[in-house]
Amino acid sequence: MPEAEERQLESTRIASWLRDAILDGVRAPGSKLVERDLAAEFGVSRVPVRDALKMLVAEGLVDLRPHTWAVVREFTDADLADLDEVRAVLEPLAFRLAAERHRRDDLERLRQSLEAEESRGLAGDVVGSRRAAADFHEIVTELAENRLLGDMMRSVRSRLRWALSQHDDLRHMSEEHVVLYEAILSRDGDRAAALAAAHVQSSRRERAAHAEALRATALRSAGTDEAAVHGR
């Protein structure tokens, strides 16, 4: 295999691993991504690591710090508001077109992703359920059969997956996906679009509830630590 092709494969493999680690919460927002350390971890030179980090920068998951290291991006409220505005336009269109244009054999993949989301959620597999939920959205875009829409959704795919990972109520999310699936199945484009618009707003509320729960946990932890210090 030519050296350039092998390096590209290594970069893609490293980017895939880091992407999953970020989206699954293994690499927290703000954590450092040092080329030298990652190269040693993967047993490669720093070049494919550098290329992998550039891929993740393009996807909006990583920020580069010139002459130092990269860091996992910390999404601001403004970043997420921007994403919600884009989703509010693109997702109702994607679900409408999926309802109107899907082929029956393609619908099976959507059903399987929905079943995986539900079963993994019931089994307590939070990461697996969230991944399946993101797959559901991506398959819908494929069923829409609009190449330009697909390109636009791919440009925000990683950010959307991150946003969907900021949900604690997995059952509620899967229930909303069930009714969306039923609208697509019945070829009701108007209903699918309306439900998708409501789903974006629901996702925003769930994300806010998740953030508030994290803040409450942090405050309780800080209070416990302070009590422990004064109790000595």
C-alpha positions in Angstrom: 0.0 0.0 0.0 1.4 3.5 -0.9 2.7 5.4 2.1 0.2 8.3 1.5 -2.7 6.0 1.4 -1.6 4.2 4.5 -1.2 7.5 6.4 -4.7 8.5 5.3 -6.1 5.2 6.7 -4.2 5.8 10.0 -5.6 9.4 10.2 -9.1 8.2 9.6 -8.8 5.5 12.2 -7.4 7.9 14.8 -10.1 10.5 14.0 -12.8 7.9 14.3 -11.5 6.8 17.7 -11.1 10.3 19.0 -14.6 11.3 17.7 -16.2 8.4 19.5 -14.3 9.3 22.7 -15.4 12.9 22.5 -19.1 12.1 21.7 -19.3 9.4 24.3 -17.9 11.6 27.0 -14.6 9.8 27.5 -12.7 13.0 26.4 -14.4 15.8 28.2 -14.8 19.4 26.9 -11.6 21.4 27.5 -9.3 18.3 27.8 -6.0 18.5 26.0 -5.1 16.5 22.9 -1.3 16.4 22.7 0.1 15.1 19.4 3.1 13.5 21.0 1.0 11.6 23.6 -1.6 10.5 21.1 1.1 9.3 18.7 2.6 7.2 21.4 -0.9 5.9 22.4 -1.7 4.8 18.9 1.8 3.7 18.0 2.2 6.0 15.0 4.1 9.1 14.0 2.7 12.5 14.8 1.8 13.2 11.1 -1.4 11.0 11.0 -2.4 12.3 14.5 -2.0 15.9 13.2 -4.2 15.1 10.2 -6.8 13.4 12.4 -7.0 16.5 14.6 -7.5 18.7 11.5 -10.5 16.5 10.5 -12.0 17.0 14.0 -11.4 20.7 13.8 -13.4 20.8 10.5 -16.2 18.9 12.2 -16.3 21.4 15.1 -15.3 19.0 17.8 -11.7 20.2 18.5 -10.0 23.6 18.7 -6.3 24.0 17.9 -4.0 26.0 20.2 -1.2 27.3 18.0 2.3 25.9 19.0 0.9 24.0 22.0 -1.9 21.4 21.7 -5.4 20.9 20.7 -8.4 20.8 23.1 -11.8 19.2 23.0 -14.2 22.0 22.1 -16.4 23.5 24.8 -19.7 24.4 23.2 -21.0 27.7 24.3 -24.7 28.6 24.6 -24.3 30.6 21.4 -22.8 27.6 19.5 -25.8 25.5 20.5 -28.3 28.2 19.7 -26.7 28.4 16.2 -27.1 24.6 15.9 -30.7 24.7 17.0 -31.5 27.3 14.4 -29.9 25.2 11.6 -31.7 22.0 12.8 -35.0 23.8 12.9 -34.7 24.5 9.2 -33.0 21.3 7.9 -34.5 18.6 10.0 -38.2 19.2 9.2 -37.3 19.2 5.5 -35.3 16.0 6.0 -38.2 14.2 7.7 -40.8 15.5 5.2 -38.8 14.3 2.3 -38.1 10.9 4.0 -41.8 10.5 4.5 -42.6 11.3 0.9 -39.7 9.6 -0.9 -38.6 6.6 1.2 -38.5 3.1 -0.3 -39.9 0.3 1.8 -36.6 -1.7 1.8 -34.7 1.3 3.1 -37.3 1.8 5.9 -36.0 -1.4 7.5 -32.7 0.2 8.5 -34.6 3.0 10.2 -36.7 0.5 12.1 -33.6 -1.3 13.3 -32.0 1.8 14.5 -35.1 2.7 16.5 -35.3 -0.8 18.0 -31.6 -0.6 19.0 -32.2 2.8 20.6 -35.1 1.4 22.7 -33.5 -1.9 23.7 -30.2 -0.4 24.6 -31.9 2.3 26.7 -33.9 -0.3 28.6 -30.7 -2.3 29.2 -29.0 0.8 30.7 -26.6 1.1 27.8 -26.6 4.9 27.7 -23.9 5.3 25.1 -25.4 2.6 22.8 -28.8 4.2 23.0 -27.5 7.7 22.2 -25.5 6.3 19.2 -28.6 4.6 17.8 -30.6 7.8 18.3 -28.0 9.7 16.2 -28.1 6.9 13.6 -31.8 7.4 13.4 -31.4 11.0 12.3 -28.7 10.2 9.8 -30.7 7.4 8.2 -33.7 9.8 7.8 -31.4 12.2 5.9 -30.4 9.3 3.6 -34.1 8.4 3.0 -34.8 12.0 2.0 -32.7 11.4 -1.2 -31.6 15.0 -1.6 -27.9 15.2 -2.2 -27.5 18.9 -1.2 -29.5 18.4 2.0 -27.3 15.4 2.7 -24.1 17.4 2.3 -25.5 20.2 4.6 -26.5 17.7 7.3 -23.1 16.0 7.1 -21.4 19.3 7.8 -23.1 19.4 11.2 -23.2 15.6 11.8 -20.7 15.5 14.7 -22.2 18.6 16.4 -25.6 17.0 16.1 -24.3 13.8 17.6 -22.8 15.7 20.5 -26.0 17.6 21.1 -28.0 14.3 21.2 -25.5 12.9 23.7 -26.5 15.7 26.1 -29.8 14.0 26.9 -30.6 12.1 30.2 -34.2 11.0 29.4 -33.5 8.4 26.8 -37.0 7.0 27.0 -38.5 10.3 26.1 -36.2 10.7 23.1 -37.0 7.2 21.8 -40.7 7.8 22.2 -40.5 10.9 20.0 -38.5 8.9 17.5 -41.3 6.3 17.5 -43.9 8.8 16.4 -41.6 10.3 13.8 -41.0 6.8 12.4 -44.8 6.3 12.3 -45.3 9.5 10.4 -42.6 8.5 7.9 -44.1 5.0 7.6 -47.5 6.4 6.7 -45.9 8.9 4.2 -47.4 11.8 6.1 -44.9 14.6 5.1 -46.8 17.4 6.9 -47.0 15.5 10.2 -43.3 14.3 9.9 -42.2 17.9 9.4 -44.3 19.3 12.3 -43.1 16.5 14.6 -39.4 17.1 13.6 -39.8 20.8 14.4 -41.2 20.0 17.8 -38.4 17.4 18.3 -35.8 20.1 17.9 -37.4 22.2 20.6 -37.7 19.2 22.8 -34.1 18.3 22.3 -33.1 21.9 23.3 -35.1 21.5 26.6 -33.6 18.1 27.3 -30.1 19.5 26.8 -30.8 22.3 29.1 -32.1 19.9 31.8 -29.0 17.8 31.4 -26.7 20.9 31.9 -28.7 21.9 34.9 -28.4 18.4 36.4 -24.6 18.5 35.9 -24.4 21.9 37.6 -26.4 20.7 40.6 -24.2 17.6 40.9 -21.1 19.8 40.8 -22.5 22.1 43.5 -23.4 19.1 45.7 -19.9 17.7 45.2 -18.3 21.1 46.1 -20.5 21.3 49.2 -19.5 17.8 50.3 -15.8 18.6 49.8 -16.1 21.8 51.8 -17.9 20.1 54.6 -15.2 17.4 54.7 -12.5 20.1 55.0 -14.3 21.9 57.9 -15.0 18.7 59.6 -11.4 17.8 60.1 
